[in-house]
Amino acid sequence: MLYIAEEKKKLGNDQYKAQNYQNALKLYTDAISLCPDSAAYYGNRAACYMMLLNYNSALTDARHAIRIDPGFEKAYVRVAKCCLALGDIIGTEQAVKMVNELNSLSTAVAAEQTAAQKLRQLEATIQANYDSKSYRNVVFYLDSALKLAPACLKYRLLKAECLAFLGRCDEALDIAVGVMKLDTTSADAIYVRGLCLYYTDNLDKGIIHFERALTLDPDHYKSKQMRSKCKQLKEMKENGNMLFKSGRYREAHVIYTDALKIDEHNKDINSKLLYNRALVNTRIGNLREAVADCNRVLELNSQYLKALLLRARCYNDLEKFEESVADYETALQLEKTPEIKRMLREAKFALKKSKRKDYYKILGIGRNSTDDEIKKAYRKKALVHHPDRHANSSAEERKEEELKFKEVGEAYAILSDARKKSRYDSGQDIEEQEQADFDPNQMFRSFFQFNGGGRNNSSFNFEF
């Protein structure tokens, strides 16, 4: 029996040297079944498991070899290597100590001893950054730790948790699923899956995962905390939406504002809460606050089309027409729909209108003014700005008043003509030729001649 076991071991060694580790594993297992009290066979199979990156099985075999032969130095070396790979610093240090006690001149575990010291330092740094919520730094230092301890599930899941906090949920989920394939009862892995669902606004599924993690580990503090936060956010979001739909906008505003304080890291939910609050602000006339909310939404998610369109509409209502056009153009790049094209045309038209002279403002009247009110306004403004009244002013002041006098005349020429007024009010361009041929002095003389306002000559005396 021993002879056959030895033959199996030799064949296993040949396969191991040829890097056929699965074949070697089977042969070592056959040797163990024939001779289960051989520490060497367990040691060899441990080495094979290590090459297959199955550190837990390798550790089990190495420790079994030590139980058979407490002086088996190679087995301690393998324990040190496995413990290091699994992130077990204490286990690594204990194995290193045993190797040094068995052979004070041994250098077989010098690298593991140094690595264990580095891991201790890294763990302290990682914890400090985690406590201060510097999650990018945590991920950075965990990558360094995982180079030393590539099979450490604790490090992997902590990295996944921080990736979820950073919004990198796809990467976090891949890690969690990978760990669950190795350990289906890992409460930490299930917690991370719940975290990914929570950060992608799947609150109901997130709650289910946190509760499942608590079933496996009733003392899982993080799952308790996240389940509570998840339920709170869900309730507040639903209440805010209900208040909004029922027209209780100010109450909805308070709810959305309080909900935004729950978790600053949940970009997905917060962007939706901010958008909802922006809508509320438009309902209660707080257009600038609505724009500010949309700005924050787009900082969180530049592709949030609804927020972009809402901001464009607010800009238009605030008469910030260039900003409105810019937002509609960006929106059209995101989604080319007939509706967005229409809104962009209207925004460009409003921008074009805004750049024209406001003849109503020049005359100081409203858009619904009557013909008589237009005439009275012109008479008043024309007399105020007529060049003769400013003959003794400085050259700069005379030039400024002449320009105003001309604008007053232009305004009256357009608004007193039904056809031109209609074209102006509808946003159409007034023919450039008509404006180029316009003579404000002739307009002034004609007005006062036909409206009994002055003499038929080129100069007028004003009464103050």
C-alpha positions, 0 to 999 in steps of 0.5 A, spaced: 500 500 500 505 504 501 509 502 495 503 504 491 502 511 495 509 513 493 508 511 486 502 516 486 506 521 489 512 521 484 507 521 479 504 527 482 510 530 483 511 529 475 505 532 473 506 538 478 513 540 475 509 540 468 504 545 471 498 540 470 496 541 477 489 538 476 492 531 475 497 532 480 492 534 485 488 527 483 494 523 484 496 526 491 489 525 493 490 518 491 496 517 495 493 520 501 487 515 501 492 510 501 496 512 506 492 518 510 498 519 516 503 521 511 505 529 512 509 529 506 503 527 502 498 533 505 504 538 504 504 536 497 497 537 496 497 543 499 502 546 494 498 544 489 492 547 492 496 553 492 498 553 485 490 553 483 489 559 488 485 555 493 488 557 499 483 555 504 484 548 502 491 549 502 491 551 509 487 546 511 492 541 508 498 544 511 495 545 518 493 537 517 500 536 515 503 539 522 498 535 526 501 529 523 508 532 524 509 538 528 516 539 526 514 539 518 518 546 517 515 546 509 508 546 512 509 552 516 512 555 510 505 554 506 501 556 512 504 563 512 503 563 505 496 561 505 494 566 511 498 572 508 494 570 501 487 570 505 489 576 509 490 573 516 496 577 519 496 574 526 496 567 522 501 569 518 505 572 524 504 565 528 507 561 522 513 565 521 514 565 528 514 557 528 519 557 522 524 561 525 523 557 532 524 550 528 530 554 524 533 560 526 537 561 519 531 560 515 529 565 510 523 561 507 518 566 510 522 573 510 518 575 505 511 573 508 514 577 515 515 583 511 508 583 507 505 582 514 508 588 517 506 592 511 499 589 511 498 592 518 500 599 516 495 598 510 490 596 515 491 602 519 491 607 513 485 604 510 481 604 517 483 611 518 480 613 511 474 609 511 472 613 518 473 619 514 469 617 508 475 618 504 473 612 499 477 613 493 483 613 498 480 606 501 480 603 494 487 605 493 490 602 499 486 596 498 488 595 491 495 595 495 493 590 500 490 585 495 497 585 491 499 582 498 493 578 500 489 577 493 485 572 496 482 576 502 475 576 501 474 582 507 479 586 503 475 585 496 468 586 499 470 592 503 473 595 496 466 593 493 463 597 499 467 603 497 466 602 490 458 602 491 459 609 495 463 612 489 457 610 484 461 605 481 456 599 482 457 595 476 464 594 479 462 593 486 456 588 484 461 584 480 466 583 486 460 581 491 457 576 486 464 573 485 465 572 493 458 569 493 460 564 488 465 562 493 461 563 500 453 563 499 452 565 506 457 571 506 452 577 509 457 582 507 457 580 500 449 580 500 450 587 504 454 589 498 449 587 493 443 591 497 448 597 497 448 597 489 441 596 489 440 602 494 445 606 490 441 605 483 434 607 486 432 600 487 430 601 494 425 595 495 430 590 493 435 593 497 431 592 503 430 585 501 437 584 501 439 588 507 434 583 511 437 577 508 444 579 510 441 580 517 438 573 517 444 570 516 448 575 521 443 578 526 448 583 528 450 585 522 450 593 523 451 596 516 445 592 514 441 594 520 443 602 518 442 601 511 435 598 511 433 603 516 436 609 511 433 605 505 426 605 508 426 612 510 428 614 503 423 610 500 417 613 505 419 620 504 420 620 497 413 617 496 410 622 501 413 628 497 411 625 490 404 624 493 404 632 496 406 634 489 401 631 485 395 633 490 398 640 489 401 641 496 407 644 493 410 647 499 409 641 504 413 637 498 418 642 498 420 641 505 419 633 504 424 633 498 429 638 502 429 633 508 430 627 504 436 630 500 439 630 507 439 623 508 445 620 504 449 625 500 453 619 496 446 617 493 447 620 487 441 617 483 436 618 488 438 625 490 438 627 482 431 625 482 429 628 489 433 635 486 429 634 480 422 634 483 424 639 488 426 644 482 419 642 479 416 644 486 420 651 485 417 652 478 410 651 481 411 656 487 414 661 482 422 660 485 425 660 478 432 661 480 431 656 486 429 651 480 435 653 476 440 652 482 436 645 483 437 643 476 444 645 476 446 640 482 442 635 478 446 636 472 452 636 476 450 629 479 448 626 472 450 630 466 445 626 461 439 627 466 434 630 460 428 632 464 433 637 468 436 640 462 429 641 459 426 644 465 432 648 466 432 651 459 424 652 460 426 656 467 431 660 463 426 662 458 422 665 463 427 668 466 429 672 460 436 668 459 434 666 452 442 665 450 442 660 456 435 657 454 438 656 447 444 652 449 440 647 454 435 646 448 441 644 443 445 640 448 438 636 450 437 635 442 444 632 442 442 627 447 435 625 444 433 628 437 425 628 438 420 633 434 418 636 441 425 638 443 426 641 436 420 645 436 422 648 443 429 649 440 426 653 435 422 657 439 427 658 444 432 661 438 426 665 436 425 668 443 432 670 443 432 673 436 426 677 439 430 679 445 436 682 441 431 687 438 430 694 441 424 694 446 420 699 443 414 699 448 420 700 453 423 706 450 416 709 450 415 707 457 408 703 455 405 696 456 404 692 450 396 693 451 397 700 450 391 704 446 393 708 440 392 714 444 397 712 449 402 711 444 401 718 441 401 721 448 408 717 450 411 719 444 409 726 445 412 726 452 419 722 450 420 726 444 419 733 447 424 730 453 429 728 448 429 733 442 436 736 440 434 743 441 432 742 448 440 740 449 443 745 445 447 747 451 449 740 453 456 737 452 457 734 446 457 727 449 450 728 452 448 731 446 450 725 442 446 721 447 440 725 447 440 725 439 440 717 439 434 717 444 430 722 440 431 717 434 429 711 438 423 714 440 421 716 433 423 709 431 418 706 436 413 711 434 414 709 427 413 702 428 407 702 434 403 707 430 403 703 424 398 697 425 401 693 420 408 694 422 406 693 430 403 687 428 409 684 425 413 687 431 409 684 436 409 677 432 417 677 432 418 678 425 423 683 422 421 690 420 424 691 413 431 694 414 430 699 408 424 702 412 428 703 418 434 706 414 430 711 411 427 713 417 428 721 419 426 722 426 426 730 425 421 729 420 417 724 424 417 729 430 415 735 425 409 731 422 407 729 429 406 736 431 403 738 425 398 733 424 396 733 432 396 740 433 403 740 438 407 745 435 409 750 429 411 748 422 418 749 422 425 746 424 425 748 431 421 748 437 421 752 443 420 748 450 416 750 456 419 748 462 
